[in-house]
Amino acid sequence: MNKDSKIYVAGHNGMVGSAIVRKLQAEGYTNFVFRTSRELDLRDQKATADFFAIEKPEYVFLAAAKVGGILANKEQKGEYFYDNAMIELNVIHNAYKSGVKKLFFLGSSCIYPKFSEQPIKEEYLMTGHLEPTNDAYAVAKIAGIQMCKAYYEQYGFQSISVMPCNLYGPGDNFDPKTSHVLPALLHKVIEAKEHGDKEIVMWGTGKPKREFLYVDDVASACVFLMNSDVENDIFNVGMGDDIAIKDLLSLICEIVGFEGEITHDLEKPDGTPRKLLDVGKLHDLGWKHEIELREGIEKLYAWYTEHRDNK
Ligand SMILES: NC(=O)c1ccc[n+]([C@@H]2O[C@H](COP(=O)([O-])OP(=O)(O)OC[C@H]3O[C@@H](n4cnc5c(N)ncnc54)[C@H](OP(=O)(O)O)[C@@H]3O)[C@@H](O)[C@H]2O)c1
């Protein structure tokens, strides 16, 4: 990308999209095109085709999607499938048709089989059954990845897809019904401290391990890959290290200053024991994360304290 290349960030107000915009602006890119979902519903085929035909962006970051935690994914499978599949079909197809030079697609680590060997390599895609709670979302994402591959093979259309681990950071969702694990735990600990609670009850044993990445790091990986010579491929993005959920909760308690006890509700099930991405392929290209977990949580805590009235 040149500093004046016309760049469309789809989902620029979202957690990932806004981090990509921050990164691009920090690196001196100036020529952006943005639309909110109200201005342009990317599920709408004609509106999306018209937008690309008129605006003709040179580069596209596709960070618009319907995103949610386990509960939302499980209860609204139809919507998660339809919205994500439609957004991908419309954006990727019209990006190709309007002459976009390269497209960047945000996937998710939930596309990998539930019982993948650990750490999970990119080549394990479509080698086993998916986690049933989010299979609709995962299949829609896999369709996007395969569409990018097919358009490269048939038309030479360039695109890169990334599969990030759990992301967190400014713009995160703290709604207990739809949020992901890290903001959900942070919210819980802050409330427990404010209410003067003596204990926090954790669901299950807390032994399952998960990998987390600060969203500004994923944005840096996206811009790095967009500027690489890679014409079509998929990459895992993560820290390359994971943490047991109970240790994550202890770390959050330490950061927030909650001194009560952590107890366990063992009636509640544990999830998949481990989901660690193998990030060797991206490391080999020369990219590595910069923000470690403690620093990232401290930043998120500060951001949330400042913005929570608007949440
Ligand atoms: N969050 C994570 O932990 C995580 C992990 C791995 C991968 N990812 C991937 O990263 C991408 C972005 O996630 P995020 O966390 O940034 O989500 P987010 O904060 O919910 O943002 C999603 C954005 O998508 C836009 N959008 C949704 N439906 C749309 C529609 N019909 N038409 C146009 N725009 C629409 C929204 O635009 P408006 O604000 O204008 O409504 C919103 O800004 C997703 O593909 C997700 O799978 C996220």
The ligand as an SDF file (V2000), in Angstrom:
LIG
                    3D

 48 52  0  0  0  0  0  0  0  0999 V2000
  -13.3670  -10.0200   19.0030 N   0  0  0  0  0  0  0  0  0  0  0  0
  -12.6350  -11.1360   18.9480 C   0  0  0  0  0  0  0  0  0  0  0  0
  -12.2030  -11.7110   19.9640 O   0  0  0  0  0  0  0  0  0  0  0  0
  -12.2700  -11.7320   17.6230 C   0  0  0  0  0  0  0  0  0  0  0  0
  -11.4570  -12.8560   17.6090 C   0  0  0  0  0  0  0  0  0  0  0  0
  -11.1250  -13.4170   16.4020 C   0  0  0  0  0  0  0  0  0  0  0  0
  -11.6030  -12.8680   15.2390 C   0  0  0  0  0  0  0  0  0  0  0  0
  -12.3800  -11.7640   15.2440 N   0  0  0  0  0  0  0  0  0  0  0  0
  -12.8870  -11.2770   13.9750 C   0  0  0  0  0  0  0  0  0  0  0  0
  -12.6370   -9.8970   13.7740 O   0  0  0  0  0  0  0  0  0  0  0  0
  -13.7040   -9.3190   13.0210 C   0  0  0  0  0  0  0  0  0  0  0  0
  -14.2100   -8.0700   13.7270 C   0  0  0  0  0  0  0  0  0  0  0  0
  -14.6110   -8.3940   15.0440 O   0  0  0  0  0  0  0  0  0  0  0  0
  -14.8500   -7.2710   16.1730 P   0  0  0  0  0  0  0  0  0  0  0  0
  -14.5770   -7.9110   17.4610 O   0  0  0  0  0  0  0  0  0  0  0  0
  -14.1620   -6.0240   15.7700 O   0  0  0  0  0  0  0  0  0  0  0  0
  -16.4340   -7.0650   16.0440 O   0  0  0  0  0  0  0  0  0  0  0  0
  -17.3250   -5.7940   16.4530 P   0  0  0  0  0  0  0  0  0  0  0  0
  -16.6220   -4.9420   17.4310 O   0  0  0  0  0  0  0  0  0  0  0  0
  -18.6670   -6.3300   16.7830 O   0  0  0  0  0  0  0  0  0  0  0  0
  -17.4190   -4.9760   15.0960 O   0  0  0  0  0  0  0  0  0  0  0  0
  -18.0580   -5.4900   13.9870 C   0  0  0  0  0  0  0  0  0  0  0  0
  -18.3180   -4.3780   12.9890 C   0  0  0  0  0  0  0  0  0  0  0  0
  -19.0220   -4.9570   11.9050 O   0  0  0  0  0  0  0  0  0  0  0  0
  -19.9320   -4.0220   11.4010 C   0  0  0  0  0  0  0  0  0  0  0  0
  -21.0900   -4.7110   10.8400 N   0  0  0  0  0  0  0  0  0  0  0  0
  -21.8210   -5.7050   11.4210 C   0  0  0  0  0  0  0  0  0  0  0  0
  -22.8430   -6.0620   10.6170 N   0  0  0  0  0  0  0  0  0  0  0  0
  -22.7430   -5.2590    9.5070 C   0  0  0  0  0  0  0  0  0  0  0  0
  -23.5110   -5.1310    8.3170 C   0  0  0  0  0  0  0  0  0  0  0  0
  -24.5830   -5.9000    8.1010 N   0  0  0  0  0  0  0  0  0  0  0  0
  -23.1250   -4.2100    7.4020 N   0  0  0  0  0  0  0  0  0  0  0  0
  -22.0370   -3.4290    7.6250 C   0  0  0  0  0  0  0  0  0  0  0  0
  -21.2610   -3.5110    8.7090 N   0  0  0  0  0  0  0  0  0  0  0  0
  -21.6390   -4.4090    9.6480 C   0  0  0  0  0  0  0  0  0  0  0  0
  -20.3580   -3.1450   12.5760 C   0  0  0  0  0  0  0  0  0  0  0  0
  -20.5430   -1.8440   12.0530 O   0  0  0  0  0  0  0  0  0  0  0  0
  -21.3520   -0.6510   12.8070 P   0  0  0  0  0  0  0  0  0  0  0  0
  -20.5420   -0.3590   14.0440 O   0  0  0  0  0  0  0  0  0  0  0  0
  -21.3310    0.4620   11.8420 O   0  0  0  0  0  0  0  0  0  0  0  0
  -22.7080   -1.1980   13.1240 O   0  0  0  0  0  0  0  0  0  0  0  0
  -19.1720   -3.2440   13.5310 C   0  0  0  0  0  0  0  0  0  0  0  0
  -18.4060   -2.0560   13.5400 O   0  0  0  0  0  0  0  0  0  0  0  0
  -14.7540  -10.4070   12.8700 C   0  0  0  0  0  0  0  0  0  0  0  0
  -14.6490  -10.9720   11.5910 O   0  0  0  0  0  0  0  0  0  0  0  0
  -14.3910  -11.4330   13.9080 C   0  0  0  0  0  0  0  0  0  0  0  0
  -14.7320  -12.7310   13.5200 O   0  0  0  0  0  0  0  0  0  0  0  0
  -12.7310  -11.1600   16.4160 C   0  0  0  0  0  0  0  0  0  0  0  0
  1  2  1  0
  2  3  2  0
  2  4  1  0
  4  5  1  0
  4 48  2  0
  5  6  2  0
  6  7  1  0
  7  8  2  0
  8  9  1  0
  8 48  1  0
  9 10  1  0
  9 46  1  0
 10 11  1  0
 11 12  1  0
 11 44  1  0
 12 13  1  0
 13 14  1  0
 14 15  2  0
 14 16  1  0
 14 17  1  0
 17 18  1  0
 18 19  2  0
 18 20  1  0
 18 21  1  0
 21 22  1  0
 22 23  1  0
 23 24  1  0
 23 42  1  0
 24 25  1  0
 25 26  1  0
 25 36  1  0
 26 27  1  0
 26 35  1  0
 27 28  2  0
 28 29  1  0
 29 30  1  0
 29 35  2  0
 30 31  1  0
 30 32  2  0
 32 33  1  0
 33 34  2  0
 34 35  1  0
 36 37  1  0
 36 42  1  0
 37 38  1  0
 38 39  2  0
 38 40  1  0
 38 41  1  0
 42 43  1  0
 44 45  1  0
 44 46  1  0
 46 47  1  0
M  CHG  2   8   1  16  -1
M  END
$$$$
